[in-house]
Amino acid sequence: MTRRVRTRIAPSPTGFLHLGTARTALFSWAFARHHGGDFILRIEDTDVARSTQEAVDQIIAAMNWLRLDYDEGPFYQMKRLDRYKAVVEQMLEAGSAYRCYCSPEELEAMREAQRARGEKPRYDGRWRPEPGKTLPAIPAGVQPVVRFRNPLDGEVTWNDMVKGPITIANRELDDLIICRPDGTPTYNFCVVVDDWDMQISHVIRGDDHVNNTPRQINILRALGAELPEYGHVPMILGPDGDKLSKRHGAVSVMQYEEGGYLPDAMVNYLARLGWSHGDDELFDRAQLVAWFDGSHMARSAAQWDAAKLNWVNAHAIKHTADAALAALVAAQLASRGVPAQADAALEAMCALFKDRCATLVELADWLGMYFVDVTPRDEDVAQHVTDAVRPALQSLRERLAEIDWDKATIAAAIKETLAAHGLKMPQIAPALRVLVCGRVQTPSIDAVLALFPRETVLRRLRGV
C-alpha cells in the first residue's frame, strides 16, 4: 500500500455517539493502526439548528472512553466555511457548478408533474448551462442555490471494501445542491472537501451512505482530487431484526459506561458486529489491530445481542486486575452515595466476587453490603434463621468475637460450632448469609465474612 493510510470518523453533533457510529469509528481506527496510518476526528456541525455543545462533549467523551485515540482533530466544519465557499467559487469559475434560481414552489411543482408522468422526481436541469441553451431570466429577489454539474453520461464504479464492485449510472443522479441560498454548504459537499483537504485514503462508513458515494466521487473528480477507497458496512439490527433504536434499550455509547461495561469489552463486542477473524470471539486491542487489515468485514447486517455483550464483559471483568476493578467499583459506589476507598480491602472483595458478575453495576451491587447496612427479606429470615440454628448462630457469634480475623480461623470456628451443635454446613451457612449479607447466595461464607470488619459481623448477628 503506497499511499499513506488516513481514515476518519465524522459524527454529527445532533445527538450522542450511538453504537453504529462507534463501530464505524472502531473499524476506521483499527484499520489506520494496523497500517501505521492516521485516524482523524471531524465534527460535522453544519446543521446549526440541531447541533449542540453537549453532543460534541459526549462524542469526545465516548471516543476517550473507548480509547479510540485520534491523531488529528477534532476538526469542526463550521470553522471551515471560508474554505468551502472558496471551493464553490472555484467550481463556478471552472463550470463544474452553476447557480439555480428555482423557488421551492417551482421545485415542488416540477416533482409533482414528474410523479404524474410516472417518473422519478428529480431536478430537471432548467438552470444548467449547456452550449446553445438559453437560460431563464434571473428572477428578482431570489437567492440562488449552487448545484454541481453532474456528468450526464457514463457510470460511477468503485470497488467497495465490503460490498465489492458497485456501479451507478450518472443518469440516476441529478445535479446536487452543494450550497444553500444563505451561502452555507451542504453535507455531501463538505464531506468531499474535507476528505480532499485531509488526504483521506479510506472511508469506512455505514451502508446508508452508499447512495452518496457516486455523487461524492463525481465532485472529487471535478476537483481533480485523488479518490479514497470506500467501504460501506451494513447497519446494526436490534434483536427483533429492525434497525437498532432507542426502543431496544441503550444506544448511546456512554450509557454503557454507566451500565458498568468495560471499554475493552465494548471494543471486543463491537468489532465482532460485522467483522471476524476466524472463530475468535475474545481478543484484546493489540490482537484486533494486528488482524484488522480491511478484509473479513461482513456484507450482511449484524444483530445486537445483549446476552453476548454481557458474556464478553463478564470475561473482561474476570481478567481485569483487582486494583483496576477496585477503582471502577469505588466510582460506581460513589455514584450511589456510598463512600468506598479503592484500597486493598476493596481489591480483595473484587477478587472474590468478580467471577459471578457480568457488569460493574452487578459487582457494586454485591459489594455494597460491605459498606451499608443490609435488610434481609422477611421470607429469607423465616426460611433459614430457624429455631434449630439460632443456638448455633449465638455460639458462633461468641467464637467470632475472640478469634483471629482471617478466612482459615473463621472456617475453623464455623466447623467447631457445627460439630458442637450437630449441624451441617447447609443448615447454618444460608442463615449466616441472610443475616450478614442480606441474601441467600454468596461465595464461600468464610471468605465473605473475612472481608467484613469483625464489628460489622458481630452487630449483624446480635439478637439472633
Backbone hydrogen bonds, N-H to C=O, Kabsch-Sander energy under -0.5 kcal/mol:
donor,donor_aa,acceptor,acceptor_aa,energy
7,T,38,D,-2.8
9,I,40,I,-2.2
14,T,12,S,-1.2
15,G,12,S,-0.7
19,L,251,V,-1.4
22,A,18,H,-2.4
23,R,19,L,-2.5
24,T,20,G,-2.0
25,A,21,T,-2.7
26,L,22,A,-2.5
27,F,23,R,-2.7
28,S,24,T,-2.5
29,W,25,A,-2.8
30,A,26,L,-3.0
31,F,27,F,-2.4
32,A,28,S,-2.1
33,R,29,W,-2.7
34,H,30,A,-2.6
35,H,31,F,-1.8
36,G,33,R,-1.1
37,G,32,A,-3.4
38,D,5,V,-2.4
40,I,7,T,-1.9
41,L,72,E,-2.2
42,R,9,I,-2.6
42,R,40,I,-0.5
43,I,75,F,-3.7
44,E,11,P,-2.4
44,E,42,R,-0.6
45,D,43,I,-1.5
48,V,46,T,-2.0
50,R,47,D,-1.0
51,S,47,D,-1.9
52,T,13,P,-2.2
56,V,52,T,-1.7
57,D,53,Q,-2.8
58,Q,54,E,-2.2
59,I,55,A,-2.5
60,I,56,V,-2.3
61,A,57,D,-2.4
62,A,58,Q,-2.5
63,M,59,I,-2.3
64,N,60,I,-2.3
65,W,61,A,-2.7
66,L,62,A,-2.5
67,R,64,N,-0.7
68,L,63,M,-2.5
69,D,67,R,-1.2
71,D,39,F,-2.8
72,E,39,F,-1.2
75,F,41,L,-2.0
77,Q,43,I,-2.0
79,K,76,Y,-1.2
80,R,77,Q,-2.3
81,L,78,M,-0.6
84,Y,80,R,-2.0
85,K,81,L,-2.7
86,A,82,D,-1.9
87,V,83,R,-1.9
88,V,84,Y,-2.4
89,E,85,K,-2.2
90,Q,86,A,-2.0
91,M,87,V,-2.3
92,L,88,V,-2.4
93,E,89,E,-2.4
94,A,90,Q,-1.7
95,G,91,M,-1.0
96,S,91,M,-1.7
97,A,91,M,-1.1
98,Y,147,R,-2.3
100,C,145,V,-2.8
107,L,103,S,-2.3
108,E,104,P,-2.1
109,A,105,E,-2.4
110,M,106,E,-2.5
111,R,107,L,-2.2
112,E,108,E,-2.6
113,A,109,A,-2.2
114,Q,110,M,-1.9
115,R,111,R,-2.7
116,A,112,E,-2.3
117,R,113,A,-1.3
118,G,115,R,-1.6
119,E,114,Q,-3.2
128,R,125,G,-1.5
133,K,130,E,-2.3
135,L,133,K,-0.6
142,V,139,P,-1.0
143,Q,141,G,-0.6
145,V,100,C,-2.2
146,V,179,C,-2.3
147,R,98,Y,-3.2
148,F,176,L,-3.3
149,R,96,S,-3.1
150,N,148,F,-1.6
156,V,168,I,-3.1
157,T,155,E,-0.5
158,W,166,I,-2.1
160,D,158,W,-1.0
160,D,164,G,-2.3
161,M,230,Y,-3.0
164,G,160,D,-1.7
166,I,158,W,-2.6
168,I,156,V,-2.6
170,N,154,G,-2.4
172,E,169,A,-1.9
173,L,170,N,-1.8
176,L,174,D,-0.9
178,I,146,V,-3.1
179,C,146,V,-1.5
180,R,184,T,-3.0
183,G,180,R,-2.1
186,T,178,I,-1.5
190,C,186,T,-2.6
191,V,187,Y,-2.6
192,V,188,N,-1.2
193,V,189,F,-2.3
194,D,190,C,-2.9
195,D,191,V,-2.8
196,W,192,V,-2.3
197,D,193,V,-3.1
198,M,194,D,-2.7
199,Q,196,W,-1.2
200,I,195,D,-2.3
201,S,6,R,-2.1
202,H,6,R,-1.6
203,V,229,E,-3.4
204,I,202,H,-0.6
205,R,203,V,-0.6
205,R,231,G,-2.5
207,D,233,V,-2.3
209,H,206,G,-1.8
210,V,207,D,-1.1
212,N,209,H,-1.0
213,T,209,H,-1.3
213,T,210,V,-0.6
215,R,211,N,-0.5
216,Q,212,N,-2.3
217,I,213,T,-2.8
218,N,214,P,-2.2
219,I,215,R,-2.0
220,L,216,Q,-2.6
221,R,217,I,-2.5
222,A,218,N,-2.1
223,L,219,I,-1.6
224,G,221,R,-1.2
225,A,220,L,-2.7
229,E,201,S,-3.0
231,G,203,V,-2.8
233,V,205,R,-2.6
233,V,231,G,-0.7
237,L,235,M,-0.5
237,L,302,A,-3.6
238,G,242,D,-4.0
241,G,238,G,-2.3
244,L,236,I,-2.2
248,H,245,S,-2.0
249,G,246,K,-2.1
253,V,17,L,-2.6
255,Q,252,S,-1.2
256,Y,252,S,-0.6
256,Y,253,V,-1.7
257,E,253,V,-0.8
258,E,254,M,-2.0
259,G,255,Q,-1.6
260,G,257,E,-1.6
261,Y,256,Y,-2.4
266,M,262,L,-2.2
267,V,263,P,-2.5
268,N,264,D,-2.3
269,Y,265,A,-2.8
270,L,266,M,-3.1
271,A,267,V,-2.3
272,R,268,N,-1.2
273,L,269,Y,-0.5
273,L,270,L,-1.2
274,G,272,R,-1.6
276,S,296,H,-1.3
280,D,277,H,-2.0
288,L,284,D,-2.3
289,V,285,R,-2.9
290,A,286,A,-2.2
291,W,287,Q,-2.0
292,F,288,L,-2.3
293,D,291,W,-1.7
298,A,274,G,-2.3
302,A,235,M,-1.3
304,W,237,L,-3.4
309,L,305,D,-2.1
310,N,306,A,-2.3
311,W,307,A,-2.0
312,V,308,K,-2.4
313,N,309,L,-2.8
314,A,310,N,-2.7
315,H,311,W,-1.9
316,A,312,V,-2.1
317,I,313,N,-2.8
318,K,314,A,-2.4
319,H,315,H,-1.5
320,T,317,I,-1.5
325,L,321,A,-2.3
326,A,322,D,-2.6
327,A,323,A,-1.6
328,L,324,A,-1.7
329,V,325,L,-3.0
330,A,326,A,-2.4
331,A,327,A,-1.6
332,Q,328,L,-2.0
333,L,329,V,-2.9
334,A,330,A,-2.5
335,S,331,A,-1.9
336,R,332,Q,-0.6
336,R,333,L,-1.2
337,G,334,A,-1.7
338,V,333,L,-2.6
343,D,341,Q,-2.3
347,E,343,D,-2.2
348,A,344,A,-2.1
349,M,345,A,-1.9
350,C,346,L,-2.5
351,A,347,E,-2.4
352,L,348,A,-1.7
353,F,349,M,-2.0
354,K,350,C,-2.3
356,R,353,F,-1.7
357,C,354,K,-1.5
360,L,260,G,-2.8
363,L,359,T,-1.9
364,A,360,L,-2.7
365,D,361,V,-2.3
366,W,362,E,-2.1
367,L,363,L,-2.4
368,G,364,A,-1.5
369,M,366,W,-1.1
370,Y,367,L,-1.8
371,F,368,G,-1.8
372,V,368,G,-2.0
381,V,377,R,-2.3
382,A,378,D,-2.7
383,Q,379,E,-1.8
384,H,380,D,-2.4
385,V,381,V,-2.2
386,T,384,H,-1.4
389,V,386,T,-1.2
390,R,386,T,-1.5
393,L,389,V,-2.3
394,Q,390,R,-2.5
395,S,391,P,-2.3
396,L,392,A,-2.7
397,R,393,L,-2.3
398,E,394,Q,-1.6
399,R,395,S,-1.9
400,L,396,L,-3.0
401,A,397,R,-1.2
402,E,399,R,-1.8
403,I,399,R,-1.3
406,D,404,D,-1.3
410,I,406,D,-2.5
411,A,407,K,-2.5
412,A,408,A,-2.1
413,A,409,T,-2.2
414,I,410,I,-2.3
415,K,411,A,-2.4
416,E,412,A,-2.6
417,T,413,A,-2.1
418,L,414,I,-2.5
419,A,415,K,-2.2
420,A,416,E,-2.4
421,H,417,T,-1.7
422,G,418,L,-0.8
422,G,419,A,-0.7
423,L,418,L,-2.3
427,Q,424,K,-1.9
428,I,424,K,-1.2
429,A,425,M,-2.8
432,L,428,I,-2.4
433,R,429,A,-2.5
434,V,430,P,-2.5
435,L,431,A,-2.3
436,V,432,L,-2.7
437,C,432,L,-0.5
437,C,433,R,-2.2
438,G,433,R,-1.0
438,G,434,V,-0.8
439,R,433,R,-1.1
448,V,444,S,-2.2
449,L,445,I,-2.6
450,A,446,D,-1.8
451,L,447,A,-0.7
451,L,448,V,-0.9
452,F,449,L,-1.7
456,T,453,P,-0.7
457,V,453,P,-1.6
458,L,454,R,-2.5
459,R,455,E,-2.3
460,R,456,T,-2.3
461,L,457,V,-1.2
462,R,458,L,-0.5
462,R,459,R,-0.9
464,V,461,L,-1.3
